[in-house]
Every structure is written in C-alpha cells, then in structure tokens.
Amino acid sequence: MLLDEGWADLADEPLRIVEHTALGLGLPLVARDRAGPSQVEVVFDASDALTAADQMVRCNGVKQVLRRAGYHASFMAGRLSPT
C-alpha cells in the first residue's frame, strides 16, 4: 500500500529540519505533511510575486541544511486552485 505508515516515521526528521529552517529564515510556512514515500508537501502562505521570488531564494537555504543532514531536497512550485 502506497500510504503505508511503515515509512512515515522516516520523514519526521527531515520535516522537522524543513520546519525549523524555514521558520528561521522567515518563510511563511503554513503546513507540512507526508504525501507519499520520498515525497512531502510543504505549503507557504501566498504573497505577491516579488516576495515569492525572494522566498524561493531562501528555500535554497532549506535545501542546504537538508543536504548537510544527508538528505536531498528539490522544490516544485504549485498554486492553489480557486475555491
């Protein structure tokens, strides 16, 4: 089963690193959750384009901290669907 809880505890440490680092860098973290094996969802609050671009550069700091801890991270931008 894809969403088996057997792998879920393995994501706790990198998720804590993401949360701690993102908040330390002033990124507007709204939510973080496991989405599947080797895939997590990190949601940042919406902002204007210039602010979002600045925040994306700061995401490189999150990637660097994860790399130093032995993890590989990549970020994909998404957008919220209109409600």
Secondary structure as UniProt FT lines:
FT   TURN            2..3
FT   TURN            5..7
FT   HELIX           8..11
FT   HELIX           12..24
FT   TURN            25..26
FT   STRAND          29..36
FT   TURN            37..38
FT   STRAND          39..44
FT   HELIX           49..68
FT   TURN            69..70
//
